[in-house]
Amino acid sequence: MHLFLPITLIAAALQTARFSLQKQLKTLGLSTLAATASRFVTASPLAIILTAAIMVWRGYGWPALAPGFWPAAMAGGAAQIMATFCTVALFSQRSFAVGIAFTKTEVLLVALFSAVFLGERVSAPGFTAILIGVVGVLILTRPKGGWNGDFLNRATVLGLVAGALFGAASVGYRAATLAVGNDDAFFRAVFSLAAATTFQTVLLMPWLIWFERGQMTRIAAARRPAFWAGVTGMLASVGWFWAFALMNAAYVRAVGQVELLFTLAVSTFIFHERPSRRELAGIGLLAVSIIGIVLFG
C-alpha cells in the first residue's frame, strides 16, 4: 500500500474533527477570521516544538533550504487564508451550495498547477480516476433543489476562486516540502508546516489587533476549545504535509475528498439520517476514484 494513502485518510478524518470544533468557536462570539486564526495561534508553537523535538531526537541540524522554500511556504500559507475567506463569503450568497460544489474543482486545478509549476504530470489513468472522483463529489454536493441552470453568479466565481487558491496552497506546500534538504519525509513535512503556520500567525495577528478589536480577548477566553481545535488542526496539517512530501499533490487532494464520506458517516451513524440514492451514487464514484488512484496513480 502507498504510505501516502493511510496518512491522507487520517488527515481527512482529523480535519473533519477540527471543523466541528471550529464551529463551536463561532458560537462563542469569535469572528470567522478569529476562529481561523485561533487554530494557527495554537498550531504554530506546537509545530515548532515538534520540529525541535525531532531535530534533537534524530540529531538533525538546521536543514539546507533551496531558494524556493520560503516563497513556496509563504505563498501556500497566503493562498490558504484567502481561499478560506472566499469559502466563508459563500455562506452569505443565496446560491452558496452551487459555489461550494465548484470549490471541489480544486483537485483538477492541483493537477494543472503541479504539471505547470513542479513538472509533476498525472498519468492518463490517474487523471481519469481523479475526474471520476470530481464527478462523485459534484453529485454529493449538488443543491437539494437541483442546479436549475444557476451557474453564472457570484457564488460560482467565489467557488472557482476558492478552489484555485486551495489548489495553489497544496502545490505551494508540496514545493516547500521538496525544498527542505533532508531525506526524512516526515521531518520535511513538520519543518514546512512550522514555517507556514508561523507565517500565517504573523500575518493574521496584526489584522485582528487593528481591525477586529476585541477578538484577541475572545480567543483568550475560548482558549480551551481553541486549543483542541488547534491540536486537531495541527495533526491534520502534519498528515497533509507528510502526504505532500511523499506524493504528487493532485493524488493527495483527490484521496482527501474522502472527507465528504466521513461527514456523511457522521450524519448517518450519529444523527441517523439515511443517505439518498444520489448520495450513494456519489459515494460509489468517489470510492472508484480512490481505488483507481491507488492502482494507477
N, C-alpha and C positions, 0 to 999 in steps of 0.2 A: 504493500500500500504506500502511496505517496505520503510522505510525512506532512506535507502542507495540508492534506485533506482533514485529518482529525484536528489539527491546530485551528484551521478555519472554522470548523464546526463548533469547537469550544468557544472561539472568539465571538461567533454569531450568537451563541446562547448567552454569553456574558453581556453582550451588547443589548440583548432583549431585557435582561435584568436591570441594566443601567438605565435604559429608557423608562422603565417603570418607576425607578427611584427618582429620576429627574422630574417625572410627573408629580410626585409628592412635593418636590421643592416648589413647584409652581403654585400649589395650594397654600404654601406658607408665605406668600406675598412677594416672592422673588420674580423679577422680570425675566423674560426669556433669555436675555443676554447674561444676566446674573446667574441664572440656573446653569447656563452653559459654562460660564467662567468658573463656577464653583467646582466643576469637575476638574478643570485644569489646575486650579489652586491646590487641590489635593494630589492629583496625578503627577504633577511636575516634581515635587520633592520626593515622592515615592519612587519615581523612575530614576531620579538622580541617586538615591540611596541604593536601589537595586543595581545600578550600573557600577557604583563604587564597590559594592559587596562582591560582585562578580570579578572585578579587577583585582581585589585583594585575594579572593579565594583561588583564582586561577593564575595569579601572578602576572596579569596583563599590565603593560604600561599604557600610556596615552596612545591611542591608535593613530597611525598616519591617515590623514584625511585627504582625499582627492579634492582638487579645486572646486568641484561642483557640489560638495557635500552641503555646505551652509546655504547656498542658493536653493538647492533641492528641498532641504528640510524646511526652510522658511516659506518657500513657495507652496509646499504641501500644507503647512500649517495655516497660511493665509487663505488658501483655497478652501480648506475645510471650514473655516469660520464663515466665509462669505456664502458657501453652499448651505450652511445651517441657517443663515439669515434668509436666504431665498426660500428654503423649505418652510420656515416659520411664517414667512409672508404669505404662503399659500393658504394658510388657515383663515385668512381674512377674505378670501375670494369665494365667490358663490360656486365656482367650478373647481374648488381645490382638489377634489378627488381625481379629476382629469389631470391636473398638474402633478399630483403625487405619482400617478401612473407614469407620466413622462420622465420623472426623475429616475425611473428604472431603466432608462436608456443608458444609464451610466456605464454599464458593463460593455456595451458596444463602443462607447467613446473611449473607455480604458484600452480596449484592443487597438483602436486607431492611434491613440496617443503613445501607447507602448511601441507600436511599429515606427511612428514618426520620430519620437524623441529618444527612445532607447534601442531602436533597431531590433526589438523582440517581436517577431511576427508570430501570429497564431496559425496553426495548421488548418487546412480546409476542413477536416473532420472536427477539429476542436472548435472552429468558428461556427460550424453547423450546430454543435452541441450548445454553444453559448446562445445562438439565435433561438433555438428551441426553448431554452430557459427564459429568455426575454419574453417570448410569446406566452409562456406559462405565467410569468409574473404579471404581464398586462391583463391576462384573464383574471388573475386573483385580485388585481387592484381595479378592476372595471367598476365604475359607479353603479349603484343599485338601479338607478333609472335608465342605465344604458348610456352610450356615448352621445346619442342624439345629434351627431354632427358637430358637437361643441369642441372644436379643436383649436381654431384660431382665436385665442383670447389671452388675457394677461396671465391666467393660471398656466396655460400651456407654455408660454415664454418663461415664466418663473421655473416651471418644472424642468424644461430643457436646459436652462442656465444652471440650475442646481445640479442636474445630472452631469453636465460638463465640468463643473467645479469639483464635484466629488470624484469624478474621473481624474481630473488634474491632480487632486490631492493624493490619490492612490499611486499614480505614476511618480509624483514627486517623492513620496515616501519610499517607493521601490528604488528610485535612483539614489536616495540618501543611504539606504542600507548597502547598496553596491559600492558606495564611495568610501566606506569605512575599511581601513586596511587591517582586517583580521579574518581568519578562516572560520571563526566560530559564528555561525549564522545567528544564534540566539543573542550573543553579545552585540553583534552589529545591529540587531533589531532593538534591543534595550537602549543602546547608546543613541541611536537615531531618535527613538521615542523621547528620551530625556531632552534632547536638543529641541525637538519640535514642540513639545508641551511647554517647555520653558519659554520659548519664543512666543507661543500663544498667550501665556500668562502675562508676560511683559507687554504684549500688545493690547490685551483686554483690560488690565487693571487701571491704567490711566484713564481710559474711556469711562469706566464705571465711576471712578472718583470724580471726574469733572462733569460728566453729562448725565449720570444717573445717581445722583447723590442720595445716600441712604441705603443703597443696595449692598454696599460692603458690610454695613451694620447688620443687615438681614442675613447675609451669607454667614456672618459670625454667629448669629442667633440660631441658625439652622445647621450648625456645624456637624451635628451627629448624622442626619440623613445626607448632608453634603459629603461627609467623609466616606460613607459607604457608596454613594454614587461615584465618588472619585476612585475608590478602590476597584469597584467592578469595571468602571471605565478604563482604568489603567491596565487591569488584567486583560480586558478585551483588546485594548490597543497593543499590548505586548503580543497577543496572538496574531493580530493583523500584521504588525510589523515583522514578526517572525515568519509568517507565511509569505510576505512580500520579499523577504530576504532569500527565500527558498525557490520561489516560483514566479513566473510571469504574472503581473498584477491582474491581467484580464481573467485568467483562470481563477485566481483567488477571489476576485469580486463576483465572478459567476457562481462559484460554490457558496459564497457568502450570502447569496439570495435565499439560502435555506432559512434565514432569519424569519421570513414570512411563514414558513412551516411551523416554526416554534411559536409564533404569535397565534396561528390557527390552533395549535395544540393546546395552548393556554385557554383559548375561548371554548374549545371542545371539552376538555377534561376538568377544567376548573369552573367555568361558567355554564357548562352543559349546553352549549349551542351547537346544533348539528350542522356540519358543513353542507353546502348546497352541491348540486351536480356540477355547476360551473367551477366551484372551488376545488372539487375533487379532480376535475379535468386539469385545472391549473397545477395542482399538486403533482399529478401524474407526469405532466410535461416537465416540471422542474426536476422531478426525480430522474427522468430520462436524460435531462441535460447534465446533471451531476455525474451520472453513470458514464455518459459519453465523454465527459471531460477526464474522468479517471482513466478510461480506456484509451482515449485518443489524444489527450492534451499533452 
